[in-house]
């Protein structure tokens, strides 16, 4: 275990890990390279992804050498490099969602699609178990939005264009709350 890996693990242990475990998930440091820590998430993705911005802030405060945090699931494959700022914003958002968010929310029969981008604003649509889910707003606000902000410097804002009323099989319906 490298020194940075040990520091990140020590930062997570007292506050984040108990909370994540209590919610039915687990997080482990998968890699640390070039100031970027990759955390592997197993179990319930809904337990970790809404905490992504809090986890990143905690790690960056405790370990100043860390400049970014990536959350991945075991089946997400190898980490992709940061997109070129001149690259098409919608395509960069699509790649980030496909690599980091969609593998996790697939456990809830969900999927996020980029419908377009204009003047720095990215439009997304939640599908499957996410459409009409009572926790969709939390997933967008605390999971998807912070992740895209961290990955896409050209992003101005995020708009959810999902027709949630049309959802036929939400993972968490209002009755389950």
Buried (B, 14 or more C-beta within 10 A) or exposed (E): EEEBBEBBBEBBEEEBBEBBEEBEBBBEBBBBEEEBBBBBBBBBBBBBBBBBBBBBEBBBEBBEEBEBBBBBBEEBEEBBEBBEEEEEBBEBBBBBBBBBBBBBBBBBBBBBBBEBBEEEEBBBBBBBBBBBBBBBEBBBBBBBBBBBBBBBEBBEEBBBEBEBEEBEEBBBEEEEE
